[in-house]
Amino acid sequence: MAFALLGKLLDVEWMLRRDAQRTSAELQQHDQSLLGQAGVSNPEQAFELWLAARREELGNRTLGLRASELLSALHGVLLVLALLGGAGVAKALLHEPSAQAPTNVLTFLFATLVWPLALLVGSLCLLALRRRLGRSVLLEDLYLVGVGALGRLSRSAPAQAPELGSGDVARQWRALRRSERRYRDLEVGTLLAAAQWYPIAFHVGAALVLAGSALGSDLAFAWSTTDDSLEPATLWAVFRVLTAPWCEVLGSGCVGRELVEATQFSRFTGGYAQPHGAAASGAWWTALLGCLLAYGVLPRLVFASLLSQLVRRRSARLGERVLDLRGRLHGVTVRVSQRHPEPNGVAPAAAQAPAATAAPVELACWVIGWRGAQLEEQALRAACARLGLRAERRDAAGDGDVEHDTALLHGGGSALSAVLLLADGWEAPDKATRRFVQSLREKRDRPLFVGVLIERQDAPALAIWQDRLGLLEDPGLSVEAIVTSPAGGSRVPA
């Protein structure tokens, strides 16, 4: 299914939204029940099994599967329309040609090959100029039409899962688009790869009609120019270059100088430049067919294949890319820590991952204590372990020394793969805190965990930090609860 990956991404976001209403303990118990009996050898396998099990719980009637099926059906319809469009254009240009009204080879090539290629080049140039993927005129229009059709189809389709709600597929798709910083490369790569099949179908339709008409009837071709603006020698030189790949190898589909000179046509005289022009004009069809296949079908097939391989490579570690699931596959919830307050104010121990789930590779981490927040070494190691992090460098920031903070942002920890920012929960995040968090993310696109030090799991401070930093709408940012005590190393207000 061409859009299976987009359906997977949509399901992950949708399921995480559903899980936001559940407690950490419920999520841990649920995940362990899903993966506890499965033999998991790596994090990606754990992710695939987790997603498959969640879909199975809902009877395989999830938003992502519905969207994938609807998009695949729409893709199939567009492919058929593109095939018919190419066939129709070629049929119209080849309609009952004769020696008195032959098919112009230049018009045929421009209609079936040059203009589709010009549309592709123009769209790619617009992408490069705007430096915003997915914003070309063609792709943007197709996206808007596709989302609208997706919404209408989902509303008119029978209710397969009551919890989805009417028209919810299109609404959740737009929610996925808002998470573009997380899935931008995967989404655009998938859509671009799928979009290549429409011009491929168009060129194939034109090629089939051309070959069928040439084999089943007697075609007549010619070329014309106004006021001798195009010389036969120039046209021959162009086609000599175009037909060289197959002419040199196969020895067929060649355009010789004699053919070009003989098939020049004048509408004023109603005849060819040479008497044998009509009889010789049929030799054009193999050259035209070769141009359609070599310059229309083949490049887009290669482009679509390269895009598909790129998407496949970048989607190989989805469980690591989504921070919420990264912690879940370690046996904890990254969105809200699974740690619970220990009795008598004892600092919590590290959560244990399920034995069947292989822990992802630990990320080298840069630990920053914000405004004096700190953890003892043992507590810090435990907090890092449950997030799949490994503390490599420790710094302090936010104490009023602007120059120090600026130097830290520009030079400190730039080579490390993740950042853990420790902050006291009793101090709500102000503008300076949010600016520092944004700067950490802007300097390098890497996961940023904000560890909020609180004394109990249900402390209101955690919700405040989640709400304030949630306004940044950054999928690469995760607010963590780190339950500790005054003796655990955190600075506590007087």
Wavefront OBJ file of the C-alpha trace (Angstrom):
o trace
v 0.000 0.000 0.000
v 1.576 3.253 -1.196
v 0.501 5.283 1.815
v 1.069 2.720 4.571
v 3.795 4.873 6.152
v 1.520 7.925 6.360
v -1.146 5.734 7.946
v 1.414 4.518 10.468
v 2.432 8.081 11.375
v -1.191 9.131 11.730
v -1.950 6.166 13.973
v 1.042 6.906 16.214
v -0.064 10.519 16.733
v -3.679 9.508 17.246
v -2.816 6.802 19.772
v -0.523 9.142 21.703
v -3.378 11.645 21.913
v -5.634 8.916 23.280
v -2.935 7.873 25.758
v -2.678 11.438 27.059
v -5.889 10.785 29.002
v -4.403 7.817 30.867
v -2.068 7.685 33.820
v 1.552 6.639 33.597
v 0.940 3.473 35.588
v -1.860 2.418 33.244
v 0.317 3.020 30.206
v 3.225 1.022 31.634
v 0.988 -1.904 32.536
v -0.684 -1.777 29.125
v 2.590 -1.653 27.175
v 4.059 -4.507 29.162
v 0.961 -6.607 28.474
v 1.352 -5.934 24.745
v 5.078 -6.690 24.526
v 5.675 -8.955 27.506
v 5.042 -12.211 25.622
v 6.747 -11.181 22.380
v 10.359 -11.930 21.646
v 11.693 -8.467 20.839
v 15.272 -8.206 19.610
v 15.562 -4.465 18.862
v 13.711 -1.176 19.489
v 12.288 -0.968 15.975
v 10.771 -4.413 16.306
v 9.299 -3.351 19.636
v 7.771 -0.311 17.942
v 6.258 -2.393 15.125
v 4.832 -4.936 17.569
v 3.455 -2.162 19.774
v 1.694 -0.509 16.827
v 0.360 -3.803 15.462
v -0.972 -4.778 18.893
v -2.653 -1.408 19.384
v -4.291 -1.673 15.981
v -5.415 -5.211 16.763
v -7.084 -3.984 19.952
v -9.216 -1.647 17.818
v -10.065 -4.335 15.294
v -7.710 -2.787 12.725
v -10.162 0.118 12.353
v -7.880 2.973 13.178
v -7.591 6.415 11.662
v -4.273 5.634 10.019
v -5.518 2.475 8.317
v -8.646 4.254 7.087
v -6.632 7.189 5.786
v -4.151 4.832 4.109
v -6.947 2.935 2.362
v -8.710 6.119 1.248
v -5.494 7.699 -0.017
v -4.559 4.503 -1.865
v -7.982 4.457 -3.535
v -7.624 8.120 -4.479
v -4.114 7.402 -5.772
v -5.459 4.605 -7.960
v -8.182 6.835 -9.403
v -5.637 9.569 -10.206
v -3.379 7.011 -11.884
v -6.222 5.862 -14.132
v -7.137 9.460 -14.962
v -3.492 10.273 -15.787
v -3.257 7.192 -18.012
v -6.462 8.162 -19.815
v -5.252 11.755 -20.077
v -2.014 10.760 -21.799
v -3.866 8.375 -24.091
v -6.451 11.036 -24.930
v -3.862 13.682 -25.779
v -1.935 11.295 -28.011
v -5.132 10.059 -29.674
v -6.242 13.619 -30.407
v -2.907 14.497 -31.999
v -2.799 11.268 -34.014
v -6.456 11.417 -35.055
v -6.734 10.358 -38.707
v -3.441 11.856 -39.908
v -2.918 11.909 -43.668
v -0.490 13.221 -46.188
v -2.596 16.400 -46.344
v -2.777 16.840 -42.548
v 0.114 14.962 -40.898
v 0.865 14.988 -37.165
v 3.417 17.617 -36.229
v 6.213 15.860 -34.326
v 7.106 19.058 -32.432
v 3.515 19.566 -31.275
v 3.297 15.923 -30.227
v 6.512 16.095 -28.183
v 5.600 19.383 -26.535
v 2.136 18.122 -25.521
v 3.169 14.689 -24.296
v 6.689 15.283 -22.967
v 8.041 18.837 -22.786
v 5.181 20.533 -20.928
v 4.963 17.826 -18.195
v 8.739 18.083 -17.724
v 8.547 21.893 -17.632
v 5.902 21.634 -14.894
v 8.220 19.398 -12.862
v 11.223 21.702 -13.328
v 9.181 24.779 -12.442
v 7.794 23.125 -9.330
v 11.263 22.051 -8.166
v 12.627 25.549 -8.782
v 9.811 27.008 -6.703
v 10.629 24.567 -3.929
v 14.285 25.585 -4.005
v 13.499 29.288 -4.007
v 11.027 29.093 -1.147
v 13.173 26.568 0.733
v 9.968 25.052 2.035
v 9.245 21.466 1.005
v 5.718 20.682 0.016
v 4.868 24.256 -1.021
v 5.026 23.990 -4.798
v 1.950 25.151 -6.669
v 1.116 21.709 -7.991
v 1.725 19.776 -4.772
v -0.057 22.387 -2.641
v -3.150 22.257 -4.858
v -3.097 18.466 -4.914
v -2.717 18.427 -1.137
v -5.706 20.714 -0.578
v -7.870 18.758 -3.021
v -6.745 15.453 -1.497
v -7.473 16.498 2.095
v -10.891 17.795 1.064
v -11.693 14.543 -0.725
v -10.373 12.569 2.227
v -12.730 14.408 4.568
v -15.740 13.874 2.306
v -14.956 10.179 1.842
v -14.508 9.647 5.568
v -17.839 11.333 6.324
v -19.717 9.375 3.666
v -18.083 6.019 4.511
v -19.860 3.678 6.932
v -18.829 4.159 10.548
v -16.248 1.443 11.082
v -15.092 2.667 14.468
v -17.541 4.824 16.455
v -14.772 6.405 18.487
v -13.271 7.972 15.360
v -16.106 10.394 14.834
v -17.515 11.798 11.591
v -14.907 13.439 9.386
v -12.241 12.846 12.010
v -9.780 11.425 9.480
v -9.272 14.765 7.728
v -9.089 16.620 11.054
v -6.467 14.249 12.409
v -4.580 14.492 9.123
v -4.316 18.249 9.639
v -3.074 17.558 13.153
v -0.372 15.385 11.602
v 0.556 18.257 9.277
v 1.027 20.493 12.336
v 3.675 18.014 13.533
v 5.634 18.611 10.303
v 8.910 19.215 12.106
v 8.807 15.617 13.286
v 7.589 13.925 10.096
v 8.348 16.554 7.469
v 10.925 14.563 5.509
v 8.903 11.334 5.620
v 5.639 12.964 4.620
v 7.050 15.067 1.781
v 9.205 12.205 0.504
v 6.228 9.839 0.413
v 3.991 12.355 -1.349
v 6.675 13.287 -3.870
v 7.384 9.626 -4.644
v 3.668 8.947 -5.125
v 3.251 12.071 -7.287
v 5.823 10.769 -9.787
v 3.458 7.992 -10.821
v 0.907 10.382 -12.332
v 3.205 11.738 -15.086
v 4.565 8.211 -15.532
v 1.023 7.014 -16.220
v 0.479 9.991 -18.548
v 3.610 9.185 -20.590
v 2.791 5.466 -20.655
v -0.731 6.212 -21.920
v 0.647 8.393 -24.694
v 3.286 5.774 -25.585
v 0.714 2.963 -25.768
v -1.553 4.942 -28.069
v 1.401 5.923 -30.265
v 2.634 2.339 -30.542
v -0.870 0.976 -31.124
v -1.649 3.553 -33.800
v 1.673 2.973 -35.540
v 1.242 -0.809 -35.596
v -2.466 -0.757 -36.457
v -2.635 2.080 -38.955
v -0.566 4.141 -41.348
v 0.649 7.276 -39.532
v 1.998 10.383 -41.222
v 4.353 12.796 -39.434
v 5.898 16.112 -40.368
v 7.346 19.263 -38.917
v 6.753 22.895 -39.783
v 8.177 26.304 -39.027
v 7.155 29.905 -39.636
v 9.273 32.102 -41.840
v 12.084 29.513 -41.846
v 12.850 30.295 -38.179
v 13.928 26.683 -37.570
v 16.489 25.228 -39.917
v 16.425 21.496 -40.786
v 20.054 21.208 -39.704
v 19.216 22.587 -36.256
v 16.299 20.194 -35.779
v 18.407 17.275 -36.937
v 21.155 18.191 -34.463
v 18.627 18.267 -31.607
v 17.136 14.880 -32.461
v 20.568 13.376 -33.056
v 21.397 14.148 -29.426
v 17.977 13.015 -28.128
v 17.998 9.685 -29.962
v 21.686 8.897 -29.394
v 21.160 6.603 -26.327
v 19.090 3.998 -28.185
v 20.223 4.761 -31.731
v 23.834 3.891 -30.939
v 22.912 0.758 -28.965
v 19.879 -0.643 -30.808
v 20.371 0.885 -34.212
v 16.684 1.801 -34.443
v 14.632 4.881 -33.706
v 17.260 7.096 -35.351
v 16.462 10.429 -36.959
v 18.667 11.081 -39.964
v 19.231 14.360 -41.728
v 17.456 13.013 -44.803
v 14.327 12.249 -42.764
v 14.242 15.759 -41.312
v 14.687 17.441 -44.699
v 12.150 15.188 -46.428
v 9.364 15.614 -43.852
v 9.304 19.402 -43.625
v 5.689 20.338 -44.354
v 4.069 23.537 -45.580
v 0.387 24.198 -44.998
v 0.336 26.783 -47.774
v 1.321 24.295 -50.448
v -0.261 21.347 -48.625
v 2.715 19.107 -49.259
v 6.100 17.889 -48.069
v 9.392 19.499 -49.035
v 10.336 16.358 -51.010
v 8.107 14.006 -53.004
v 8.920 10.936 -50.896
v 8.279 12.815 -47.614
v 4.905 11.164 -46.924
v 6.289 7.666 -47.382
v 9.339 8.367 -45.223
v 7.450 10.153 -42.415
v 6.402 6.934 -40.696
v 9.962 6.505 -39.429
v 9.342 9.259 -36.876
v 7.177 7.120 -34.593
v 9.994 4.991 -33.139
v 11.991 8.113 -32.272
v 8.941 9.684 -30.596
v 8.286 6.472 -28.652
v 11.899 6.367 -27.491
v 11.692 9.988 -26.269
v 8.547 9.271 -24.258
v 10.071 6.235 -22.570
v 13.635 7.517 -22.105
v 12.867 11.093 -21.044
v 9.375 10.755 -19.657
v 9.061 7.400 -17.906
v 12.613 6.422 -16.982
v 13.768 9.582 -15.108
v 10.645 9.673 -12.985
v 10.929 5.977 -12.198
v 14.492 6.568 -11.002
v 13.436 9.649 -9.013
v 10.522 7.800 -7.387
v 12.800 4.868 -6.528
v 15.420 7.141 -4.931
v 12.769 8.949 -2.904
v 11.272 5.658 -1.740
v 14.697 4.395 -0.624
v 15.356 7.672 1.204
v 12.015 7.483 3.010
v 12.605 3.836 3.874
v 16.011 4.660 5.335
v 14.767 7.616 7.378
v 11.736 5.741 8.689
v 13.856 2.820 9.918
v 13.926 4.157 13.525
v 10.515 5.682 14.106
v 10.532 4.483 17.695
v 13.614 6.623 18.314
v 12.298 9.662 16.451
v 9.088 10.016 18.502
v 10.230 11.042 21.968
v 7.011 9.858 23.598
v 7.572 6.335 22.285
v 11.306 6.382 22.938
v 10.656 6.386 26.653
v 7.787 3.953 26.367
v 10.045 1.423 24.669
v 12.453 1.777 27.572
v 9.585 0.720 29.820
v 8.652 4.262 30.891
v 6.569 7.098 29.525
v 8.627 10.014 28.338
v 5.646 12.339 28.084
v 4.999 11.996 31.843
v 7.459 10.060 33.926
v 6.318 6.674 35.163
v 8.060 7.243 38.446
v 5.805 7.416 41.412
v 6.559 8.985 44.779
v 8.354 6.616 47.045
v 7.165 6.365 50.654
v 8.846 8.489 53.297
v 10.352 10.812 50.684
v 12.921 8.285 49.468
v 14.363 9.147 46.075
v 12.939 6.758 43.421
v 15.024 4.101 41.783
v 15.405 3.699 38.059
v 12.408 2.134 36.338
v 13.063 -1.306 34.903
v 12.416 -1.922 31.220
v 10.522 -5.050 30.178
v 12.884 -7.953 29.822
v 11.665 -8.725 26.310
v 12.278 -5.222 24.982
v 15.785 -4.363 23.857
v 16.719 -0.895 25.000
v 17.612 1.597 22.278
v 21.151 2.867 22.028
v 21.827 5.498 24.675
v 22.249 9.047 23.411
v 25.204 11.104 24.575
v 23.572 13.812 26.678
v 24.405 17.381 27.711
v 22.974 18.075 31.186
v 22.237 21.718 32.059
v 21.117 22.841 35.499
v 18.754 25.806 35.073
v 18.949 28.448 37.819
v 20.675 26.204 40.309
v 18.613 23.041 39.796
v 20.701 19.925 40.287
v 20.570 16.214 41.048
v 22.899 13.924 42.914
v 24.989 11.662 40.717
v 22.988 8.526 41.447
v 19.639 10.238 40.840
v 20.950 11.783 37.625
v 22.130 8.425 36.326
v 18.714 6.937 37.103
v 16.889 9.763 35.324
v 19.127 9.448 32.277
v 18.848 5.657 32.194
v 15.073 5.641 31.903
v 15.255 8.098 28.996
v 17.961 6.217 27.153
v 20.517 8.959 27.801
v 24.120 8.979 28.956
v 25.374 12.119 30.709
v 28.599 13.279 29.033
v 28.783 16.935 30.054
v 27.297 19.060 32.853
v 26.839 22.840 32.891
v 24.802 25.482 34.693
v 22.819 28.349 33.165
v 20.118 30.894 33.942
v 21.806 32.625 36.902
v 21.734 36.076 35.315
v 25.025 35.926 33.409
v 23.783 36.566 29.879
v 27.231 36.378 28.315
v 27.866 33.003 29.931
v 24.539 31.639 28.678
v 25.171 32.952 25.163
v 28.632 31.395 25.070
v 27.149 28.151 26.342
v 24.544 28.087 23.563
v 27.130 28.698 20.872
v 29.901 26.418 22.039
v 28.840 24.049 24.788
v 27.777 20.481 24.084
v 27.332 21.024 20.358
v 28.647 17.547 19.524
v 26.262 15.699 21.881
v 23.088 14.038 20.635
v 20.560 15.160 23.267
v 20.029 17.755 25.989
v 18.584 17.313 29.478
v 17.620 20.633 31.075
v 17.029 20.309 34.825
v 14.630 22.859 36.320
v 12.990 23.236 39.716
v 9.268 22.664 39.529
v 8.396 25.366 42.036
v 9.663 28.028 39.613
v 7.281 28.420 36.673
v 8.913 28.872 33.239
v 9.120 32.565 32.347
v 10.044 34.236 29.053
v 13.767 33.834 29.697
v 13.315 30.110 30.249
v 11.275 29.693 27.083
v 13.800 31.699 25.058
v 16.648 29.537 26.365
v 14.722 26.368 25.483
v 14.020 27.684 21.993
v 17.663 28.615 21.530
v 18.768 25.120 22.521
v 16.495 23.669 19.854
v 17.385 26.211 17.179
v 21.136 25.748 17.483
v 20.806 22.090 16.594
v 17.833 19.853 15.868
v 18.240 17.269 18.623
v 15.936 15.938 21.369
v 15.539 18.242 24.357
v 14.219 16.794 27.631
v 13.178 19.274 30.300
v 13.418 17.466 33.646
v 11.097 19.165 36.124
v 12.190 18.393 39.686
v 9.114 17.848 41.844
v 8.456 16.175 45.180
v 5.458 14.115 44.099
v 4.080 12.827 40.810
v 0.800 14.742 40.980
v 2.404 18.091 41.747
v 0.590 20.966 39.955
v 3.956 22.368 38.875
v 4.337 19.621 36.270
v 1.120 20.627 34.485
v 2.244 24.272 34.495
v 5.552 23.388 32.831
v 3.812 21.165 30.297
v 1.277 23.866 29.427
v 3.812 26.698 29.142
v 6.336 24.767 27.072
v 3.550 23.133 25.095
v 2.883 26.552 23.587
v 6.148 26.183 21.673
v 4.533 23.322 19.680
v 7.888 21.600 19.299
v 7.713 17.811 18.768
v 11.417 17.570 19.635
v 10.755 18.856 23.163
v 9.582 16.643 26.022
v 8.693 17.745 29.554
v 9.788 15.144 32.114
v 8.748 14.661 35.707
v 11.673 13.789 37.983
v 10.352 12.956 41.427
v 12.889 13.789 44.078
v 13.164 15.083 47.631
v 15.045 17.948 49.301
v 17.749 15.445 50.150
v 17.937 14.297 46.534
v 19.892 17.304 45.411
v 17.280 19.748 44.150
v 17.313 23.303 45.395
v 14.113 23.919 47.345
v 12.663 27.389 47.953
v 12.772 28.740 51.415
l 1 2 3 4 5 6 7 8 9 10 11 12 13 14 15 16 17 18 19 20 21 22 23 24 25 26 27 28 29 30 31 32 33 34 35 36 37 38 39 40 41 42 43 44 45 46 47 48 49 50 51 52 53 54 55 56 57 58 59 60 61 62 63 64 65 66 67 68 69 70 71 72 73 74 75 76 77 78 79 80 81 82 83 84 85 86 87 88 89 90 91 92 93 94 95 96 97 98 99 100 101 102 103 104 105 106 107 108 109 110 111 112 113 114 115 116 117 118 119 120 121 122 123 124 125 126 127 128 129 130 131 132 133 134 135 136 137 138 139 140 141 142 143 144 145 146 147 148 149 150 151 152 153 154 155 156 157 158 159 160 161 162 163 164 165 166 167 168 169 170 171 172 173 174 175 176 177 178 179 180 181 182 183 184 185 186 187 188 189 190 191 192 193 194 195 196 197 198 199 200 201 202 203 204 205 206 207 208 209 210 211 212 213 214 215 216 217 218 219 220 221 222 223 224 225 226 227 228 229 230 231 232 233 234 235 236 237 238 239 240 241 242 243 244 245 246 247 248 249 250 251 252 253 254 255 256 257 258 259 260 261 262 263 264 265 266 267 268 269 270 271 272 273 274 275 276 277 278 279 280 281 282 283 284 285 286 287 288 289 290 291 292 293 294 295 296 297 298 299 300 301 302 303 304 305 306 307 308 309 310 311 312 313 314 315 316 317 318 319 320 321 322 323 324 325 326 327 328 329 330 331 332 333 334 335 336 337 338 339 340 341 342 343 344 345 346 347 348 349 350 351 352 353 354 355 356 357 358 359 360 361 362 363 364 365 366 367 368 369 370 371 372 373 374 375 376 377 378 379 380 381 382 383 384 385 386 387 388 389 390 391 392 393 394 395 396 397 398 399 400 401 402 403 404 405 406 407 408 409 410 411 412 413 414 415 416 417 418 419 420 421 422 423 424 425 426 427 428 429 430 431 432 433 434 435 436 437 438 439 440 441 442 443 444 445 446 447 448 449 450 451 452 453 454 455 456 457 458 459 460 461 462 463 464 465 466 467 468 469 470 471 472 473 474 475 476 477 478 479 480 481 482 483 484 485 486 487 488 489 490 491 492 493 494
